[in-house]
Amino acid sequence: MVMLQFRQLVVQPGQRIQLQDVDWAEFEAILAELGDERSSRIAYFGDVLEIRMPLPEHEVDNELIGDLVKILLEELDIDNECFGSTTFRRQGMQAGIEPDQCFYIENHAVMIGKRRIDLTIDPPPDLAIEVDVTSKTGLEAYQALGVPELWRFEEGGLRISLLQDGAYQDATQSRHFPQFDVIDWVAQVIVRSQTDGRSQTLKAFRKQIRGLIAATN
């Protein structure tokens, strides 16, 4: 039998590979071999491991949506901790996931100063963001880990899912920003950035938010 190291596998941008019958020890070993300095993302649930390589445009949209959330949190004066694409995993749930962006909002205080996450004692992120189609494996991992709110940006639109009774239900509003039409705003920011550029688009968005907040005070 020919044995290959995972570093020898080449996953092209926009593609993914799925491995069946991967137990927890093998999952941990694969993560260690892949290392932290990589652009691929993983999703693991049960005995299925998925490795995907984002497209370049994925990263552009990812940063824009993450910046949009940061602006909302800053302008609304909501304390938070951002953990980016940290690997979240819990052996008891046989689940592991790497969101594109994630935020601790309700639970921000207990995460201050944390550099390592242990989901046996730490809470999962309050909001996770995935840019690109989220696979069944990824959704099951998020559900198993108990992430309360998941945003998925796919095919030019934002989909908000809220965890209810252990399963995700689609929603029209974010639990964290219920007063705003976040779905519409994300679409507008993505489209505008393609003509006005990132900086000008985010400046305009911040100005818009400040105006709305001032109007309600």
N, C-alpha and C positions, 0 to 999 in steps of 0.2 A: 504494500500500500504506500502511495506517495503522500507525504505529509507536507503541507504548505503552512507557512506562517501568515497570519492575517495581514501583516504589513505588505505581503506580496500581492494581496488582492487590490485590484484597481476598480473603483466604482466611479463611473463617469458622471459628470454634473447632470443632475436631473434624474439619475437612475438610483435604484435601490436593490439590495440583495436581501433575501430572507433565508434564515437558517432554522431548520426544524430540530426538535429533540435536543435542545441546548439546556443542560441543567444549570443550577445556580453557580456551582463551582466553575463550570466552563464559561459562563457569562462573566464572572469576575476575572477569570484569566484572560479572556478576550479583551475586556476593558483595559486591563493592565498592559497587554501587548500593544493595543492601539495607541495608548498614551493619551495625555491631555492636549498635546499640541497637534490638533487635527481639525479639519473643517467638516468632517462627516458628523452625522447625528445618529443616535441609536434609540431604539425602542424595544423593550423586552417585556413579554408577559407570558406567564406559564412556561412553556418550553420553546417559545418562538422568539428569535432575535432578528431584528431588522436593522440594517445599516443603510443610510441614504446619504447621498451627496447633493447638497443644494446647488441650484443654478445661481449664476452671478446676480440676476435680477431678484432672486429670493433674498439675498443679503441687503439689497437696496430697500426693498419693501419692509423687511424685518426691522432695519434701523429706523425707518420713517415711523412705523407704527409704535415702536418702542419709545421714540422721542415724543410722539403725540401723547402717549400715556404719561410720560414724565412731565410734560408741560401741564397736563390736567392736574396731576398730583401737586405740582408746585403752585400753580395759580389758585387751586382750591385749598392750599395750605394743609395738605394731607400728608402726615408723616409716613414714610415707607422705606423699605430696603429693597434694592434691586439686585437679583442674583443671576441675571443674564441667562446663559445656557448651561448652568450647573447640572451635573448628573445627579438625579434623584433616584434612589433605589431602596427597596426594602425586601429583605429575603422572605419574611413571613407572608408577604403578599405576592411573592414571585413576580415582582414588577420593577422596571427601571425605565426612566425616560429622560430625555434632554430637551427641554423646551427651547425655542429660539430666544424668548425673553420670559422672565418671570419676576413677580413682585410680591413682597410681603407687605400687606397693608394693615389689616386688623391685627396681625401677629408681628408687626414690625419690631416692637419693643424687645421681644425675646430673641430676635435675630441680630441685634446690634452687636458688632464685633465678631460674629461667627465667620469662620473660614472653612469649616468642615460641617457637612450636614449629616445628621444621623436621624433618620425618620422614625426610629424607635422611641426617640425622645423629642425630636423637633417636629413642628407642624409642617405640612406641605405648603407650597406657596399659595397665596390667596388668589392670584391671577396668573395664568400662564398663557403665552401667545405662541401659536404655531403658524408659520407662513409656508404655504404649500399644502397639498392634500394630506391630511392626517390619516394614516392607515388604521385599520381595525385594531392592529396590535398596539398602536399608540394610544388610541382612545381607551382601550381596556386598561392600559397602564395608568393613564391619568385617573380613571375611575377607581382603580384599585388603591391608588395612593391617596385618594380623597381630595384632589384639587378642586376647590369650590367653583371656580369660574375659568372657562377655557375659551379663548378667542382663536378662531381659525380663519386665516385669510386665504381664500382660494378662488381662482377664476375671477379675480378683480373685485370680490366682495367679501365683507366680514361676516362671519357667523359666530354668534355668541351662544355658548352652551353653559347652563347652570346645573350643578350637581344636586339632584333631588332624589332622595331615597336610594342612593347608590348608583344612579344612572343619570346621564346627561339629557337635559331637555332644552330644546332651542328656545331662545328668548329674544325679544325685540330691544331690550334695554340691558345695560350692564348693571349688575348688582352694586358696583362701586361708583358708578356715575349715572344714577337713575334719572337725573334731571336733564340729561343731554342725549341727543340722537347720535350716539357714537358710530353706529353702522354707517350712517350717511357721511359723517365727518371723515372717517377713514377713507371712504371711496373718493371724496373730494380732495383730500391731501395727496393721495397716490396719483390721481389724474393731474392735479395742478403741478406737482413736482416734476412732471415730465416736460413741462414747458417753462416753468419759472425757476426750476432748480430747488434743491433741498432747503437751503438757507432762507430764501425769500418765502417759500411756502410755509415753513415753520414759524417765521416771524409773523406772517399774516394770521396764522392759526392762533398764536399766542395773543395777538391783538384782539382777535375775535372773542376769545375766551374772556379776556379782561373786560371787554365791553359787555358781555352777557352777565358777568358777575356783578359789575357795577350797576347794571340795570335792575338787578334783583335786590340790591342793598338799599 
